[in-house]
Amino acid sequence: CEACDRTDYQNAKAKYETQKERLAGQYKAKTVMFQTTLFLLAWYSLTTTLFQAVQSDMFLVDCKSFFNDLASFIQTFVGWTIDAGHSAAQISTKIPNAFIAGMVYWLLLILIVGICMAGTGMLAILIEIKVIELYKKNCWDVITLLMILTSVAIVIYFGESIKKVLSVNLLLLFVLSQGAYVGIRCYLKVWLEKRPY
């Protein structure tokens, strides 16, 4: 009868909904367990690799050299910016009133240095945002995590052998290898998307 069919349908639907919720809960629990295991493995790998890095004299020397060179470049850039500001502010010497000339000089200096520093800072932030977007779009997976950990381990454990063959900063080598990896992943993703099948 029609009432029996409706009751059977409602019972089957309730059973289906219950089973669907149970399976969704199991899937969520397994996903959380997988992500937790992956995080713990990554944390363990990273900490052991970093502890090894602290013990590697070659890697520590290259890290200090890398950051010293970076600080030196920033200091040189700031010096160039201040020199450019001083040069541009020399326009104020054509003003006959000394007080107004001094005010114009400092205003121009602060304006030019501020614009250059703000522009450089904004450019650095935009580049960082683009790199993060590229990572999230093309490389945000387990393969990338394994690639980062493998690259760090190779640079740290085989640093002395690498330095004998190549006279390159180990930290710079790691950064360049990550840049090459991201470039290859982006190229492969675009190439695979353009394939007709």
C-alpha positions in Angstrom: 0.0 0.0 0.0 1.0 3.6 -0.4 1.4 4.3 3.3 3.7 1.3 3.7 5.8 2.5 0.7 6.1 5.9 2.3 7.1 4.5 5.7 9.7 2.2 4.0 11.0 5.2 2.1 11.2 7.4 5.2 13.0 4.5 7.1 15.5 4.0 4.3 16.1 7.8 4.1 16.7 8.0 7.8 19.0 5.0 7.7 20.9 6.6 4.7 21.2 10.0 6.6 22.5 8.2 9.7 25.0 6.2 7.7 26.1 9.3 5.8 26.7 11.3 9.0 28.6 8.3 10.5 30.8 8.0 7.4 31.4 11.8 7.3 32.4 11.7 10.9 34.8 8.8 10.3 36.3 10.6 7.2 36.8 13.8 9.2 38.5 11.9 12.1 40.8 10.1 9.6 41.6 13.4 7.9 42.5 15.0 11.3 44.6 12.0 12.2 46.4 12.1 8.8 47.1 15.8 9.1 48.3 15.4 12.7 50.6 12.6 11.7 51.9 14.6 8.8 52.5 17.6 11.1 54.3 15.6 13.7 56.5 13.9 11.1 57.3 17.3 9.5 58.0 18.8 13.0 60.3 15.8 13.9 62.1 16.0 10.6 62.5 19.8 10.8 63.7 19.8 14.4 66.3 17.0 13.8 67.5 18.7 10.7 67.8 22.1 12.5 69.6 20.5 15.4 72.1 19.0 12.9 72.3 22.5 11.2 73.3 24.0 14.6 76.1 21.4 14.8 77.3 22.0 11.3 80.0 24.7 11.4 80.0 25.1 7.6 76.2 25.8 7.5 76.4 28.3 10.4 79.2 30.2 8.7 77.2 30.4 5.5 74.1 31.5 7.3 76.0 34.3 9.1 77.6 35.3 5.8 74.2 35.3 4.0 72.5 37.5 6.6 75.6 39.8 6.8 75.5 40.2 3.1 71.8 40.9 3.2 72.3 43.5 5.9 75.1 45.1 4.0 73.0 45.3 0.9 70.1 47.0 2.9 72.6 49.4 4.5 74.1 50.3 1.1 70.6 50.8 -0.4 69.6 53.1 2.5 72.9 55.0 2.0 72.1 55.4 -1.8 68.6 56.6 -0.9 69.8 59.2 1.5 72.4 60.4 -1.0 69.7 60.7 -3.6 67.6 62.7 -1.2 70.5 65.0 -0.4 71.2 65.5 -4.1 67.5 66.3 -4.8 67.2 68.5 -1.8 70.1 70.7 -3.1 67.4 72.5 -5.1 66.6 74.4 -1.9 69.9 76.2 -2.1 68.4 78.4 -4.8 65.9 79.9 -2.4 67.3 83.2 -1.0 65.7 83.0 2.4 67.8 80.7 4.6 65.0 79.6 6.9 62.7 78.6 4.1 65.6 77.0 2.2 66.4 74.9 5.3 62.7 73.8 5.6 62.5 73.0 1.9 65.7 71.0 2.1 64.6 68.8 5.0 61.1 68.4 3.6 62.5 67.3 0.2 65.0 65.0 1.9 62.3 63.4 4.1 59.9 63.1 1.2 62.3 61.5 -1.2 63.8 59.1 1.4 60.3 58.2 2.6 59.0 57.6 -0.9 61.9 55.4 -1.8 61.8 53.4 1.5 58.0 53.0 1.3 58.1 52.0 -2.4 60.8 49.5 -1.7 58.9 48.1 1.3 55.7 47.8 -0.7 57.5 46.1 -3.6 59.1 43.6 -1.1 55.6 42.9 0.4 54.0 42.5 -3.0 56.8 40.1 -4.1 56.3 38.1 -0.9 52.5 38.0 -1.4 53.0 36.8 -5.0 55.5 34.1 -3.9 53.0 32.9 -1.1 50.2 32.9 -3.7 52.3 30.8 -6.1 53.1 28.4 -3.3 49.5 28.0 -2.3 48.2 27.7 -5.8 50.8 25.4 -7.3 52.9 23.8 -4.5 50.9 23.6 -1.3 51.1 19.8 -0.8 53.0 16.9 0.7 55.5 16.8 -2.2 56.6 20.4 -1.4 57.0 19.6 2.2 59.2 16.6 1.3 61.1 18.7 -1.2 61.8 21.4 1.4 62.9 18.9 4.0 65.1 17.0 1.5 66.7 20.2 0.3 67.5 21.3 3.8 68.8 17.9 4.7 71.1 17.7 1.6 72.4 21.2 2.2 73.1 20.5 5.9 74.4 17.0 5.8 76.4 17.3 2.6 77.4 20.9 3.0 81.1 20.3 3.2 81.1 18.1 0.1 79.0 20.7 -1.8 81.4 23.5 -0.7 84.4 21.4 -2.1 82.7 21.2 -5.5 80.9 24.5 -5.7 82.0 27.7 -4.0 78.5 28.9 -3.2 76.7 29.9 0.0 74.7 26.9 1.3 71.7 29.0 2.3 71.7 30.8 -1.0 71.9 27.4 -2.7 68.8 26.3 -0.7 66.9 29.4 -1.7 67.8 29.0 -5.4 66.8 25.3 -5.3 63.4 26.3 -3.9 63.0 29.0 -6.5 63.8 26.4 -9.3 61.4 23.9 -7.7 58.5 26.5 -7.7 59.3 27.4 -11.3 59.2 23.8 -12.4 56.0 23.1 -10.6 54.3 26.2 -12.0 55.5 25.3 -15.5 54.3 21.7 -15.2 50.9 22.8 -13.9 50.4 25.2 -16.8 51.6 22.6 -19.3 49.2 19.9 -17.8 46.3 22.3 -17.9 46.9 23.1 -21.6 46.9 19.5 -22.7 43.8 18.5 -24.5 43.2 15.2 -22.7 
